[in-house]
Amino acid sequence: MALRPADLAGYVVRDLDADLARWFPGEDPVSLDDPTLPVEPFLTLLPEPDAAALAAFDQRVRSGSMPQFADIYDWSYGFDFAANDCSVHNADTVFSLAADGSSNLYVVLPDGQVGLWFHEEEVIEDDTRFDNLDVFVWHLVRYQAVLQGALDLAEVEQDFRSLGQGGALHPELGLLHSLT
């Protein structure tokens, strides 16, 4: 049976820790040396399931219990766009999660979607989005596990396709494209 986005509801709260322990044992934890924007004001903008996922993700990042499996640093997590003379031309407010390795940032939007903010155009591309944080983090964990050789691409490729997320399937910028 094909995996659907609804099947991943609650992933960050329920299943993330087990996947991180399975594929990233011994990784150094995320360390935020410089202050980043607090997540609490942004949580009030999100639908409840997305707020719960982001609160759980934030707690892991800030407590040092999240392994550094992605580009989550003080310059990419809770990035203050205004203080850094950056804009997001097509969104009023966002909360940044991680970098993509090319100076672009994955950001959560108030509707719960996760999109890729392009630093050159200062926009979030519509065709690089994920339905929500649970779906995004599920993809990102597996993407990083494949990159590090802890997981075989053949084990996740069909799931990436069946979930139908632009951020995974975009022909030039998607996670799957980067793995093939």
Secondary structure as the mmCIF struct_conf table of DSSP 4:
data_model
#
loop_
_struct_conf.conf_type_id
_struct_conf.id
_struct_conf.beg_label_comp_id
_struct_conf.beg_label_asym_id
_struct_conf.beg_label_seq_id
_struct_conf.end_label_comp_id
_struct_conf.end_label_asym_id
_struct_conf.end_label_seq_id
HELX_RH_3T_P HELX_RH_3T_P1 PRO A 5 LEU A 8
TURN_TY1_P TURN_TY1_P1 ALA A 9 GLY A 10
HELX_RH_AL_P HELX_RH_AL_P1 TYR A 11 ARG A 14
TURN_TY1_P TURN_TY1_P2 ASP A 15 ASP A 15
HELX_RH_AL_P HELX_RH_AL_P2 LEU A 16 TRP A 23
TURN_TY1_P TURN_TY1_P3 PRO A 25 GLY A 26
HELX_LH_PP_P HELX_LH_PP_P1 GLU A 27 ASP A 28
STRN STRN1 PRO A 29 PRO A 29
HELX_LH_PP_P HELX_LH_PP_P2 VAL A 30 VAL A 30
BEND BEND1 ASP A 34 ASP A 34
BEND BEND2 VAL A 39 VAL A 39
HELX_RH_AL_P HELX_RH_AL_P3 GLU A 40 LEU A 43
TURN_TY1_P TURN_TY1_P4 THR A 44 LEU A 45
BEND BEND3 LEU A 46 LEU A 46
HELX_RH_AL_P HELX_RH_AL_P4 GLU A 48 SER A 63
TURN_TY1_P TURN_TY1_P5 GLY A 64 GLY A 64
BEND BEND4 MET A 66 MET A 66
STRN STRN2 PRO A 67 PRO A 67
BEND BEND5 ALA A 70 ALA A 70
STRN STRN3 ASP A 71 ASP A 71
TURN_TY1_P TURN_TY1_P6 ASP A 74 SER A 76
BEND BEND6 TYR A 77 GLY A 78
TURN_TY1_P TURN_TY1_P7 PHE A 81 PHE A 81
HELX_RH_3T_P HELX_RH_3T_P2 ALA A 82 ASN A 84
TURN_TY1_P TURN_TY1_P8 ASP A 85 ASP A 85
TURN_TY1_P TURN_TY1_P9 HIS A 89 ASN A 90
BEND BEND7 ASP A 92 ASP A 92
STRN STRN4 PHE A 95 ALA A 99
BEND BEND8 GLY A 101 SER A 103
STRN STRN5 LEU A 105 VAL A 108
TURN_TY1_P TURN_TY1_P10 PRO A 110 ASP A 111
BEND BEND9 GLY A 112 GLY A 112
STRN STRN6 VAL A 114 PHE A 118
TURN_TY1_P TURN_TY1_P11 HIS A 119 GLU A 122
STRN STRN7 VAL A 123 ILE A 124
HELX_RH_3T_P HELX_RH_3T_P3 ASP A 126 THR A 128
STRN STRN8 PHE A 130 PHE A 130
BEND BEND10 ASP A 131 ASN A 132
HELX_RH_AL_P HELX_RH_AL_P5 LEU A 133 LEU A 147
TURN_TY1_P TURN_TY1_P12 GLN A 148 GLY A 149
BEND BEND11 ALA A 150 LEU A 151
HELX_RH_3T_P HELX_RH_3T_P4 LEU A 153 GLU A 155
TURN_TY1_P TURN_TY1_P13 VAL A 156 VAL A 156
HELX_RH_AL_P HELX_RH_AL_P6 GLU A 157 LEU A 163
TURN_TY1_P TURN_TY1_P14 GLY A 164 GLY A 164
HELX_RH_AL_P HELX_RH_AL_P7 GLY A 166 LEU A 169
TURN_TY1_P TURN_TY1_P15 PRO A 171 LEU A 173
BEND BEND12 GLY A 174 GLY A 174
HELX_RH_AL_P HELX_RH_AL_P8 LEU A 175 LEU A 179
#
